[in-house]
Amino acid sequence: MNSRTPATSSSPGSAQPVDVRLMGDDRAVRALVSALQQSATCGPATYRPMRDSNGTRAYLSVVVPVGPAPAP
């Protein structure tokens, strides 16, 4: 879902935003989104009911920090 602006702009070699979709039990999805927002740089989440189920879908952007270069 790309209708939202990423949490931060990206440039080569910098942290990259990743769009994430979570699906599951409403309470579990909301708890995970809350934990992500407290421990990582995240954009706001949007919540929607799951199709053909009683669960919830959440969409948000998470900024993934640049890690060390992989070993050869």
Order of alpha helices (4+ residues) and beta strands (2+ residues): beta-alpha-beta-beta
